[in-house]
Amino acid sequence: MLFIYLEKLGNINLNKKLSIVQSNMLQYERKKMKLPIFIADAFTTKAFRGNPAAVCLLENKLDEDLHQKIAKEMNLSETAFIRKLHPNDNFTQSSCFGLRWFTPQSEVLLCGHATLASAAVLFHKIKNVNSTLTFVTMSGELKARKEEDGIVLDLPLYPAHPQKLHEVEDLIKTAIGDTLVQDVRYSPDTKKLLVRLSDTYNRSFLESLTVNTENLLQVETTGKVKGLILTLKGEPGGQTQAFDFYSRYFAPWYGVAEDPVTGSAHTVLSSYWSEQLGKKDLHAFQCSNRGGELTISLRSDGRVDIKGGAALVLEGTLTA
């Protein structure tokens, strides 16, 4: 290819030709997109547990289609894009940023673990000087507060209303077969279906339960349900740590068969289990293979604080 290009330059001497080629290559390098990118495991303090999210820092506006292409390339449940809101902003000093989240398949309205990962990158890697960050998102303004033992997310709290079983029975049976169900709720704000399993089951049952997500797209085609939450009442402490409730989360409608630890699901779970248990402060565990812990406090203003840790596992530069 280089030989053909030199031929096209005609009767210019070789040194001049090589100088032109070098100049063009430098211009090409300058035009290449170079984005700082990180991966942080959220809702854990240990690497390779919790829920990994990619985090991109956008110094400049990114072409709209590149958000989805990058998310597909990263192939994690979520890729977050943090952008400056004003020309003079910077990632170290500013306290307010734009934030969007993409699965490999589509953009989503809310993602808790990728918000936690974004805050962790700004606080712990970029060394942002503020103790509280505000993210402007499609779900409104979300705040992340740095504390000694983790990061607290200020998230909306979504109620889950009683759901007639016969309307979603095929979906539930497809997912979990003849597993006993104690309660079914639906969150219209998030399009999440909450299925509480019988109190006769324990954590190990939920962890080992085989969930058929492959056929859910054929069963639920109305657009009403976009996420399936399976949840179970917690157990007394004993030899293991006590949790108020357990859960698993599935979102094949967004291209995510099972999400390891899901902040947005807990904006619904918090509302439900607070009502069921009669308490405002809750300790939750999501029973995926990676597992993750969430500390929850329902607030008087109708929102919820969800606290978790994060472990930064990768940093680099995305080029294209």
C-alpha positions in Angstrom: 0.0 0.0 0.0 2.9 2.4 0.8 4.5 1.7 -2.6 1.2 2.5 -4.4 0.8 5.7 -2.5 4.4 6.8 -3.3 3.7 6.1 -7.0 0.6 8.3 -6.9 2.8 11.2 -5.6 4.5 11.3 -9.1 7.9 12.8 -9.8 8.7 14.2 -6.4 12.1 13.0 -5.0 12.0 10.1 -2.5 12.9 12.1 0.6 10.1 14.6 -0.2 7.7 11.7 -0.7 8.6 10.1 2.6 8.2 13.5 4.3 4.7 13.8 2.9 3.8 10.2 4.0 5.1 10.9 7.5 3.1 14.2 7.8 -0.1 12.4 6.7 0.5 9.6 9.2 1.0 12.2 12.0 -2.3 13.9 11.0 -4.0 10.6 11.1 -2.7 9.8 14.5 -4.0 13.2 15.8 -7.4 12.5 14.4 -7.7 9.1 16.1 -10.1 9.0 19.0 -8.3 8.6 22.3 -10.5 8.2 25.4 -9.3 7.4 28.9 -11.2 4.3 29.9 -11.4 2.3 33.2 -13.1 -0.8 34.5 -14.2 -0.8 38.1 -15.9 -3.7 40.0 -18.9 -2.1 41.9 -20.5 -3.2 45.1 -17.4 -5.0 46.3 -14.0 -4.1 47.8 -12.4 -7.1 46.1 -11.3 -7.3 42.4 -13.2 -9.8 40.2 -16.3 -9.7 42.4 -19.3 -7.4 42.3 -20.4 -6.0 39.0 -17.8 -4.7 36.5 -18.6 -1.5 34.6 -16.5 0.4 32.0 -16.1 4.1 32.5 -15.1 6.5 29.7 -14.1 10.1 30.4 -15.2 12.4 27.6 -13.0 15.5 27.2 -15.0 16.4 24.1 -18.3 15.6 22.5 -18.5 12.0 21.2 -20.3 11.1 18.0 -23.7 9.7 19.1 -23.3 6.3 17.4 -19.9 5.7 19.1 -21.4 5.4 22.5 -23.2 2.2 21.5 -20.2 0.9 19.5 -17.9 1.3 22.5 -20.3 -0.3 24.8 -20.6 -3.3 22.4 -16.8 -3.5 22.2 -16.4 -3.5 26.0 -19.1 -6.2 26.2 -19.9 -5.6 29.9 -23.4 -5.2 31.3 -22.9 -1.4 31.3 -20.5 1.2 30.0 -20.7 4.7 31.5 -19.8 7.9 29.7 -18.9 10.9 31.9 -19.0 14.2 30.1 -18.2 17.8 31.1 -21.2 20.1 31.1 -19.3 23.4 30.5 -16.1 24.2 28.5 -14.1 25.2 31.6 -15.0 22.1 33.6 -12.4 19.6 34.5 -12.6 16.1 36.0 -10.5 17.0 39.1 -12.1 20.2 40.3 -15.7 20.2 39.0 -18.5 18.6 41.0 -21.2 18.2 38.4 -21.1 16.1 35.2 -23.3 14.5 32.6 -23.6 10.7 32.7 -25.1 8.1 30.3 -25.2 4.3 30.5 -25.2 1.8 27.7 -25.5 -2.0 27.6 -24.0 -3.8 24.6 -27.4 -3.5 23.0 -29.0 -0.2 24.0 -29.0 2.9 26.3 -30.7 2.6 29.6 -32.5 5.1 31.9 -30.7 4.2 35.1 -27.7 2.1 36.2 -26.6 2.1 39.8 -23.4 0.0 39.6 -22.0 2.0 36.7 -22.8 5.2 38.6 -20.9 3.8 41.6 -18.0 2.9 39.3 -18.0 6.3 37.7 -17.8 8.0 41.1 -15.1 5.6 42.2 -13.0 6.5 39.1 -13.4 10.3 39.8 -12.8 10.0 43.5 -10.0 7.5 43.7 -8.2 7.6 40.3 -8.7 11.2 39.1 -8.6 12.5 42.7 -11.6 14.8 42.4 -11.4 17.2 45.3 -15.1 17.2 46.1 -16.8 15.0 48.7 -20.1 14.9 46.7 -20.5 14.6 42.9 -23.7 15.3 41.0 -24.5 13.4 37.8 -27.1 14.8 35.3 -28.8 11.8 33.8 -32.0 10.7 32.1 -33.3 9.8 35.6 -32.7 13.2 36.9 -29.8 14.4 39.1 -28.0 11.6 41.0 -25.5 12.3 43.8 -22.6 10.2 44.9 -21.0 10.9 48.3 -17.6 9.7 49.3 -17.4 8.1 52.8 -14.5 6.2 54.5 -16.1 2.8 53.9 -17.6 3.3 50.5 -19.6 5.5 48.2 -23.2 6.4 48.8 -25.5 6.8 45.9 -28.6 9.1 46.2 -31.1 7.3 43.9 -34.9 7.5 43.2 -37.1 5.0 45.1 -39.6 3.2 43.0 -42.7 1.5 44.4 -43.7 -2.0 43.3 -47.5 -2.6 43.0 -49.3 -5.9 43.3 -49.4 -7.8 40.0 -52.0 -10.3 38.9 -50.3 -13.6 38.6 -52.2 -14.8 35.6 -50.9 -11.9 33.5 -47.3 -12.8 34.0 -47.6 -16.5 34.8 -46.1 -17.7 31.5 -43.1 -15.5 31.9 -42.5 -16.7 35.5 -43.0 -20.4 34.6 -40.6 -20.0 31.6 -38.0 -18.5 33.8 -38.1 -20.7 36.9 -40.5 -23.6 36.2 -42.4 -24.9 39.2 -40.5 -22.9 41.8 -42.9 -21.8 44.5 -43.8 -18.1 44.4 -45.0 -16.1 47.4 -45.6 -12.7 45.9 -45.5 -10.8 42.6 -45.1 -7.1 42.2 -44.5 -4.7 39.2 -42.7 -1.4 39.0 -44.2 0.6 36.1 -41.5 3.3 36.5 -38.7 0.8 35.8 -40.6 -1.9 34.0 -39.2 -4.5 36.4 -41.2 -7.5 37.6 -40.4 -8.5 41.1 -41.0 -12.2 42.0 -40.6 -13.1 45.6 -39.9 -16.8 46.1 -41.4 -18.8 48.9 -40.0 -18.3 52.4 -39.4 -22.1 52.5 -36.4 -21.5 50.3 -32.9 -20.4 51.5 -30.0 -18.5 50.0 -28.3 -21.6 48.6 -31.5 -22.5 46.7 -31.6 -19.0 45.0 -27.9 -19.2 44.2 -28.2 -22.6 42.5 -31.5 -21.9 40.8 -31.3 -22.4 37.0 -33.1 -19.5 35.3 -34.1 -19.8 31.7 -33.5 -16.4 30.2 -33.2 -17.5 26.6 -36.9 -17.9 26.0 -38.1 -14.8 27.9 -37.8 -12.6 24.8 -40.3 -14.8 23.0 -42.7 -15.0 26.0 -42.7 -11.3 26.9 -43.0 -9.2 23.7 -45.4 -6.4 24.9 -42.6 -4.2 26.3 -44.2 -4.1 29.7 -41.4 -6.1 31.4 -37.8 -5.2 30.8 -36.2 -6.8 33.9 -36.9 -9.8 36.1 -36.0 -9.6 39.8 -36.0 -12.8 41.9 -35.9 -12.1 45.6 -36.0 -14.0 48.9 -36.3 -13.1 52.5 -33.0 -13.0 54.4 -31.9 -15.4 57.1 -30.6 -14.9 60.7 -26.9 -14.5 61.0 -25.5 -17.6 62.6 -22.2 -18.6 61.0 -22.8 -16.4 58.0 -23.4 -12.7 57.7 -27.0 -11.7 58.2 -28.8 -10.0 55.2 -32.4 -8.7 55.2 -33.0 -10.0 51.7 -31.3 -11.7 48.7 -31.9 -11.2 45.0 -30.9 -12.0 41.4 -31.6 -9.9 38.4 -32.1 -10.8 34.7 -32.5 -8.4 31.7 -32.3 -10.3 28.4 -34.5 -7.5 26.9 -31.4 -5.3 27.2 -28.9 -8.0 26.1 -28.0 -8.9 29.7 -28.8 -12.5 30.6 -27.9 -12.0 34.3 -26.5 -8.9 35.9 -24.1 -9.6 38.8 -25.1 -6.7 41.1 -27.8 -4.2 40.2 -28.3 -0.8 41.8 -31.4 0.0 39.8 -33.1 -3.2 40.8 -32.5 -2.2 44.5 -34.4 1.0 43.9 -37.4 -1.3 43.6 -36.3 -4.0 46.1 -35.7 -1.3 48.8 -39.2 -0.1 48.6 -40.7 -3.6 48.7 -38.6 -5.0 51.5 -38.9 -1.9 53.7 -42.6 -2.3 53.5 -42.5 -6.1 54.2 -40.0 -5.9 57.1 -41.1 -2.6 58.6 -37.6 -1.1 58.6 -35.8 1.8 56.8 -32.2 0.5 57.0 -31.5 -2.7 55.1 -28.5 -4.9 54.2 -28.8 -6.8 50.9 -26.9 -9.4 49.0 -27.2 -10.2 45.3 -26.6 -13.9 44.7 -24.9 -14.0 41.3 -21.7 -15.9 40.8 -19.7 -12.8 41.5 -21.9 -11.6 44.4 -22.2 -8.1 45.9 -23.3 -6.3 49.0 -25.5 -3.2 49.3 -26.2 -1.1 52.4 -29.5 0.7 52.0 -31.2 3.6 53.8 -34.7 4.8 52.9 -34.9 8.6 53.3 -37.8 10.8 54.4 -37.8 12.7 51.0 -38.8 9.5 49.1 -35.4 8.6 47.8 -32.9 6.0 48.8 -29.2 5.9 49.8 -27.4 2.8 48.5 -23.8 2.4 49.6 -21.2 0.1 48.2 -17.5 -0.3 47.6 -15.6 -0.4 44.3 -12.3 -1.9 43.1 -10.5 -0.4 40.1 -9.2 -3.3 38.0 -8.2 -1.7 34.7 -7.2 1.6 33.2 -6.0 2.5 29.7 -6.8 4.4 26.5 -9.4 3.5 24.0 -8.3 4.3 20.4 -10.2 4.1 17.1 
